[in-house]
């Protein structure tokens, strides 16, 4: 009985203690909620107040806390915008300036005249001008995107606007392309960026549970090679048959790496359209300068003797491959070296050997791709000319189609990039060729916006930046690291950024 009464006494005592503890905890919790509501109201009042008007959101008895956290948030946003602008300017100026500088240094060997000093000065000025233009373009793009992103986040709330904020900021940053020059059209680049955006959008579509099956054909293993073959057929046939459909800089690139005198290309065009060979004497003079005696028939149907002189088709392929490799190496030195210094700058300081060995291997591999691409273009067309016993536009287009298979030499991660870049050029060239006739596209050409490239670029950057903010897993890690380094998009909302209060009209946000 004593034990039972003791147990009941302890239980009664414990129950009383628990009840008292619960009452005290409930009282303290209520006071904490009141204090927290007061602090939140005072903080919102501090954010939404202006110099001449205040909102009475907090009780008059509670003192308003200082807005030091708000000032810190503003400084964080300002620091992010300035940092993004400076980093993007450095990337744009170094990449464009580096590429232009390498091409200028390569041209120094060809300039031995007395006026070379003045020409060198002009070339260096043009390099600096190009570097500044592209630096300003990328700096303005990054600064505009970061600024619009921060402003929308401050006005509408970080979480509330997360789904569409980067979409709007990317579109508003697109017109920064005009800083590269008011009269310079970048249609090919805009199409390329738009294609990159389409690839990212398709990767997002593949993840969809309901519509993913629609995007599975886009994930074909060798889709990059097929796209490259289509692009090669249009670009190389346009280079021979309609060179004015390609940009002049691209024509210069093809003339150099095509490895043939312009008179040979002109004669091929005349032969394909069954015209008189008016440049045949120029071809003869070209081979004479090379100490090659070649017999050229004005009534030829197969242009092999005109393309490779006295060499056979196969022997010409291997000879051209060696020459083309020497021309290709200077192209890829800046393409690999400058990004490696920018992206892997910290790793280079610690252990440079792995980075530089990987860079040299990439240079050698890409140079082999470009040289094989150019050599196989002449080989495949010669084989088709011999098999069909004729030379016409259809044979040129078919003969340059398998040239795109050379992209298989490149790394898998680079194949789609190269294919999309060439496909953008091919689309622009095809549109120009198609619009010259009496077609629907030619009638719509006059109604197109004056700066169609800016419109396409804005659409593309809107999609890309939205994917960057919301679908980060569709990016490759190396690109994601560069974008994070430049833009620095926060993964969490800014500290002490309260949601907007319903029932109050915000006239000004400090």
Phi, psi and omega in degrees: 000320179296319179295321180294317180294324177296319179295317179296322180296317179295320180294319179296318179296318180294321180296319180295319179297318180297318180296318179294320179295320179295320179298316181295317180296320179295320180295315180295322180296320178295318178295322179294320178295320179296315180295321181294319178297320179296316180295319179295318180296318179295323181292317178296321177297322179294325181286324188262358181281148175249183183292329186244356178218143181229154177255132182273075180268334184256152176299146184292338182280342182266126178289141180283132178287158179292158183262037181294325180293324178296318177298320178296321178295321178295318178294325177297316180295317180295319179296321179296316181296314181293319180296317179298319180296315182293318180294317180294322176299316180297318179294312181296315181293319182289319180293307182293317179295321179295316178297316179294322181294319179296319178293327178291317178297325179292330181279346180298328183293336182269355185251106182233010182280173182292331181273015183292330180296315179292320178294323177296319178297319179293321178296318179295323177295319179293324177297315179295321180295316178296318180297318180293320181298311182286331173295316177295321179299307181290325177296317178293323178297310181295319179295318179294316180298312182296321181294311180297321179298316180290321181295314179297321179296321180288323183282318186254354182096141185295308183287324185293326184258007186297329185286338185226357186296313180293331178298314180290316181297320178295321179292320181288337179276346183302317180299355174300343178301335180296340181289346176286350180142128183294335183255007183261120178269137180235049184296317181297316179295320179295320178295320179297315179296323178294321176295321176298321177295322178295324177296316178296319179295322178293325176295323176293322180293325179297328180286345184293137181286328185266325186243010182297329182295337179290335186258359181297325176300333180287345180264020179300139188299320183250028177295329179294320179292320178296318178295323178293322178296317177299316181296318181297320180300317181286314186293311185288323176291326176291325177300322181274314190267326181215074185294339180287355176274357178245151177299150183299323179295324179288324176297318177298320178297316180291323177297322181289310185273347171291337171071014181236150177294148182298334178295326178293318179295320179294321177294323176299318178297316180295320179293322180294326179265014177057038177262169177290139183279088184279344182256017184293323178296325177296324177295317178299315180296325178296315180290330177294323177295339178262009180059040178242123179265110183233140179263119182245120181271124178297340181256024182296150175246338178245118188273022184299316180296330178283328184281314185231024172060231183273359180281154171281166184297315183287317179294326177294326180299311182289323177295316181294325181300317179294318178294319181293327180295322178293326177284334185279329184303313180297340179290320189265353176299307178289330181298325181263322189288313184295311176299326179296320179292323182285312187283319185252034184299321181288321180291329179295321180293327182277309183212088187286338187300311180298322182293313183289326177294320177293324178293317179295322178295320177295320177301312182297319182291315180292324177295323176294322177298310183295319180293319177294323178300312182290318181293319181290335178299314178289324182294312183294321179293321178297317179298319181289322176300317180292323182288322182267346181060032178203162178227112179214173182303323180294319179292324178294318179294320179289323181291331179272354180296308181290354178300328181296344179295343178297341180294342178295344176291329182288164174297151181301323182291338181263344186298313182293325177299313180294318181296319179292321178298313179291325180294326176296316176298318182294319179298316179297316179296317179297320179297320179293317178297320183286330183278350180287335180272189180271076183236173179297322181296323179292328178286329179278347184297321181289338182267357181289152177301150182297320177247071179297330180296322179292320178297312179296320180295320179295318177298317182295313181293330176297315180292317183296314182290329175294316177296324179295322182277328188246332183233060188294337183288347179278353178268149170287150188299323183293323177288323180295323179295319179294316179295319177297321180295325182277305190273326178058047179292124181289141178278339180240154180296153178304150182295138177055050175247090186287155177290161178292143183271127179291148177091356180238138180264118182274118178264332182203135177244127183276000000 
